[in-house]
Amino acid sequence: MNHSRISPWLWIPTLYFAEGIPYFIVNTISTIMFKKMGMSNPDIAAYTSILYLPWVIKPFWSPFVDIIKTKRWWVLAMQVLVSATFIGAALALPHPSADVIATGHTPVSLFVLTLIIFWITAFASATHDIAADGFYMLALNQGEQSLFVGIRSTFYRLSSIFGQGVLVVIAGLLETKYADIPKAWMVTMVICALMFSAVTLYHVFVLPKPSSDSLRAAGTTSAGEIFREFGRTFVTFFKKPLVWLAIVFMLLYRLPEAFLIKMINPFLLDPVAGEGGLGLSTETVGLVYGTIGIIGLTVGGIIGGIAASRWGLKKALWPMAACMTLPCLTFVYLSMAQPSNIAVISTCVFIEQFGYGFGFTAYMLFMIFVSEGEFKTSHYALCTAFMALSMMIPGFFAGWLQQALGYVGFFWMVMACCIATVAVTFIVKSKVPAEFGKSK
């Protein structure tokens, strides 16, 4: 087989589908699994937020992906490692008794090995992100890169629906079948491991071997030169005229959503009486949040992209900031009314996720704006590190705040955080050129 002639259609969809799966399992599905196995909300929020760390610090080890081996090697090696960690997670899952789970305070000590394995998964996934994006640029010419950018993002979204929707529904159905929550999640992780292993094996044969993806093809760049350039990217980033204002914006624009996202699944799962949740089953959460919510997020993102290309970032900032904040009111309503009608709950989740998808477009465009100039790719990677940090820090405290305030008080606090979004939007708007982001 001539690897250089392998059609991008054969590997780009599966590569970006594979990129999304470990991210969503580590950062979203884990919250549902730990909740169903009796971990408390403060512990869930704190320990799953720490799992964001590899995405925060990944710019620091990205040079190693350039220096050591090829991008193709890194992609395959990380997929093998992720497959192994999924198998490890399935074997390491504790089996607390139904009585312990019912208390809602299963000791975190039971989950130490699982959390360590998930942290390795997160590290492998973040490294895979670096290698896959680099491989994409090496294996395709500029025209192909533009053509497939929509395809890669579509399949990344599909991995989100599969991970947060299909896998959670499977786990819920297995919970009902076995009447044994730990066993149901163990089997779900085994299914995930087998599927991911199959994708990895497929990539061994179909990922092309571009001539540009080798240390020799890259010239005689030494490790020392790469690290000097790496140092320059940091120095030049922090010398940008608006960099500190940009960092404040990147940390605070998503503050309401950063708190909200860690407590959505626990809120949907917690019983109505006593806990103030909505008391949904696992498979219903997979349908409502993992499917309908993700569709809302995707549609919002698509419409946001169209709007931003017509209006430009400066004009889009206010309506997008409003859509980032106002739909959080749907969870204030849900926590106060506690409806049992799935259509009402689904509509509220759709509205909130649509608003987030639409409003997040401005954030992505702003990161592109900040990254303009020399070292554009590296500076964008640094921006994504601040993006991950903006989710990690608030998420860490979300569980304790929810426990202290209750769900109604917590969601009102999320609304109060919208003031931060409005404030940074007001400050940044005057700094953005009127034409930036408009399609030519």
N, C-alpha and C positions, 0 to 999 in steps of 0.2 A: 504493500500500500504506500502510495506517495503522500506522506504526511503533509507536505507543503500545499497539497491540493484539497485537503479536507475542507468541506464547506463549513463556514461559520455557523450555519443553521444546525449543524449536527452537535456542536459543543457549547455555543453561547447560552442557549436556554437552560441546559442542564448545569452549566458552571455557575450561573447566577441563582438558579434554584438552590443549588448546593451551598452557595454563599449565605443564603438567608436562613436555612434550617437551624444550624447550631445557634445563631444569634437569637432567634425567637424561642428556642427551647430553653436557653440559659436565662434570658431576660424576662420572658413572659410566661411560658408554660410552667417553668419552675415555681412561679408564685401560686399557680392553681394546684400543682401537685403537692407543694408543702402545706397549703391551706387544707387540702383534703386529708392530709395525713396528720392534721392537728397542730401544726406550728402556729404560734400566735402572730398577729398582724405586725407588732413591732419587730419581731425576729425575722419574719418574711421580708419586710421592707429593707431592713438593715443588711441582712446577709445577701439578698439578691442584688442590692445596689452595689455592694462591693464587687460583684461579678462584672460590673461595667468597667472596672479598672483597666483591663488590657486594652480596651478601645480608647481610653484616655491617654495611655502612655505609648501606644503603638508607634507614633512618630520616632520615638527614641531608639527602637530596634529596626526600623525600616532600612537603614543602611546595610544591615547584615543580610537582608533579603537580596540586596543588590550585589554584595561582595561574594557571598557564598552560594555556590551552585547556580542553577538556572531558575527562572520564574516557574517553568513547567514542573521542575522537581519540587519546588516549594508547594505548589498547588496540590500535587499528588500526595506529598508527604503529610501535609496538614489534613487532607481528606482521610488518609489512613489513620492518622492520630485521632481525628474526630470520631471515626467509626469505632475505634478501640475504646474511646471514653464513653460512648453511648452504651457499649456492651458492659463496660466497667460500672457505669451508673446503674444499669439494670441489676447487676449482681450485688452492688453495694447498698441498694435501697433497704432501709430498716423495715421491720415488720412490727410496728407498735400495735398493741391490741386495740380492739374497737373501743374499749373503755377508756384507754389513754387518749385515743384520737378524739373521743367525745368531750374530753375536758377542754380542748382547744389550746392546751399548753404542753404539747409533746416536747420533751427536752431537746434543745438544739444539739446536745452532745451525741444524740443518735444519728444525726445527719452530717457529722463532721466529714466522713469519708466521701459522702455524696457531694458535699460542697467543694471539697478539694478536687474531685474529678470534674465538676462543672467549671471550676476555675481553670483547669487545664484545657477544657473544651473552649472556654472563652479566649484563652491565649492562642490556641490553635486557630480559632475562627478569625480573630483579629489579624493574625499573620496571614491567613488565607485571603483576607480582604486585600491586603497590601499586594500579595503575589498575583491574585486574580486580576486586579485592576492594571498592574504592570504588564501582565501577560496579554491582556486585551489590547493594550496599546502596541505591543511588539508584534502580535500575530496578525493584526489588521492594518490596512493602509488608512489614510485619513478619511477617505470617502466611506469606507466600510465602518469605521468607528462611528461616524455620524449616523449611518443607516441603522446600526444595531443598538444605539444608545437607548432607544425606546423599547426594543426587545428585551434587553438585559434588565431594565427597570420593571417591565411587565412580569418577567419570570421571578424576579425578586419579590414582587408583590404576591405572586401566586404561592411562593414558598411561605409567605406570611399566612395566607389563607389555609394552606395545608398544615402548617405548624400550629397556629393558634385556633384553627377551625377543625379540620378533619381529625388530627391527632387527639385533640381534646374530646371530640365527640366519640372517637374510638375508646378512649379511656373511660368516658362516662358509661358507654354501653357495656364495657368489661366490668365496671364497678357493679352494675346491675346483675350481670351474668354470674360473677363469682361471689357477690356479696362480701368481697374482700378487697378493700381499697388499695393496700400496698401491693397485692398480687396483680391487680388491674394495671397499676402504673408500671410495675416491673415488666409485664407483657407488652405494654405500650412502648417502653424504651427498647425492648428487644425488636419489636416491629420497626422502630425508627432506625436502629442499628443495622438491621438487615437491608432496609431500603437504602440507607446512606452507603453501605458497603457495595451494593449493586451499582450505584451511581459512580462510586470511586473506581470500580473495576471497568466500567464503561469508559471512563475518562482515560484510563491507562492506554486504551486502544485508539480513542478518537481525538484526544488533544493533539493538535499539530505540533511540529518541532521547528518553529521558525528559525532561520539562520541567525537572526538578530538576537535570539534568546540564548546567548552564550557569553562567557567572560571574554573569549577571544574576539568575538564580533564587536564587543563594546570597546575594543581598543586595549591599550595597555594601562588603563586606569588602575592605580594602586590603591590599596586600602587607605593609606595616608591621605591621598588626594580626595578620596570619597568622604573621609571624616572631616577634612578641611572644608569641603563644600557643604557638608552637613552642618558644621558650625556656622558657616556664613548664612545658611538659610534661617537659623535661629536669630542671629544678630540682625539681619536685614528685616526679619518679621517684626521684631520688637523696636525697630527704628522707624517703622511706618508712622506717618504723621498722626493718624487717628487710632493707633493700635489699642490704647488703653480704653478709649471709649468703645471701640469695637468689642473688646473682651467683656466689658460690662454688659453690652447689648447681648452678646452671645450667651452670657451666664444668666441673664434675667428675663429675656423675651419669652422663654418657654416655662417660666417658674410655675404658673398655675398647672400646666400639663404635667410637669415633672412630679409634683405632689400627687396629682390626680391619678396618673397612670399606674402607680404602685398599688393603689387601693381600689381600682375598678373591679378587678376579679374577686378579691376578698369580699367587697360589698355585694356583688352579685351572688356570691356563694353563701354568705353568712345567713343564719336563720332570721326570720322576721321578728319573732318574739325574743326579747332579751338582748339580741345583738344589733337589731335595727337594720339588717340587710334585706335582700330580696328573696333569699331562700331558693335560688334556682339550682337545678341539678347540674352536674358537670357537663353533660352533653348539651344542655340548653345554653350554658355559658359559651361552649364551643360554637354553637350556632349564632347566638346573639352578638357576642363580642368578636369571636374569631372569624366570623364569616360576614355578617351584616355590617358590623363595625368596620372591618377592613375594606369592604366595598365602599362604604362612606368615605373612609380615609383616601382611598384610591381616586374616587370620583372628585373629591375635593381637591386633591393634588393636581389632577388633570385640568380641571377648570381654573385652578390657581395659576397653573403654567400658562394657559391661554390668556388669562386676564393680565398677568404680569408682562407678557410679551407685547400686549397692546398698550398698557398704561405706563410701563416702566416701573422700576422699584420705588421711586420717590412717590408717585401717585398711588401705588398699590399698598404702601405701608399702613396707612390708617385703616382702610377696609379690612386688610388682612389681620392687623392687630385686633380689630373688633371681633373678627371671626375666631381668633385664637382664644378670646376671653369670654365673650357672651354665651357661647354654647355650654360653658361649664355650669350655667344655671340649670341645665337639664338634670344634673346630678343632685342639685339642691332640691329640685322638685321630686325626683325619684326617692330621695332619702326621707322627705317629709310625707309624701303621699303613699309610699311603699305599694305601688300597684302590683297586681298579680297577672294582669293582662300582658302576654308576651309581645303582642303587637305594639302596645304603648311603650314597653321597655325597649324593644328593638328600635322604635322610632327615635326615642331619646338618645340611645347610643349612636344611631346613625347620624343624627344632627350634630352631636358633640364631635364625633370622629370626622365628619365632613368639614366642620369648622376648623378642626386641627389641621387637616390635610390642606385646606385652602390657605390658612394662616401661616403654615410652615413654609410655604413657597417663598415668602418674603425673607425668611431666615436663610434659606438656601441661596437665594440671590444675593443677600448681603454678604454671605461668606465668599461668594465668587467676587464680589466688589472689593472686599478686603484683600483677597488673594492676588489681585491684578498686579502685573509687573514681573520683575525677575523672580525666579523660583516659584512660579504660579502653582505648580502641582504640590510642592512641599509645603507652601504656605496654606494651601487649601487643606492639606492633611493636618496641619496644626490647628486650623479652625475646627475641623471635625473632632479633634481632641477636646477642645473647649466645649463643643456641642455635647460630647459624652459626659464631660464633667458637670455640665448644667443639668443633666438628668440624674447623675449619680449622687450629688450632695443632697438635694432636696429629698430624693427618694429614700435615702438613708434614714431620714427623720420622720418620714410620712407615717409609718406605723405607730410610733410613739404619740405623734400628734393626734392621729385618729382615735387611739385608745383613750387619750386624755379628753378629747372634745366630743367623742361620739361621731357617728357618720354625718348627722345634720350639721353639727358645729364644724366638723372638718371640711365639708364642702362649702360652707360659708367662708371659712378661712381661705380656701382655694380662690373664691371670688375676690377676697380682699387682696390676694397676691396679684390680681389683674392690674392693680395700681402700678406695680413694678413694670409690667409690660407696656402700659400706656406711657409711663415716664421715660423709659429708654427709647421708645418709638418717637416721642416728641423731641428728644435731644438729637437723635440720629437723623431724623428726616431732613433737617437743613443741610446736612453734610453730603447728601447723596445727589449727584448730578441728575438733572431732570430727564436726560435721555438714556440713562443707564438701564439696561435690561429690555429696552424696546426692540422689537424685531425690526430689522432694516426694511 
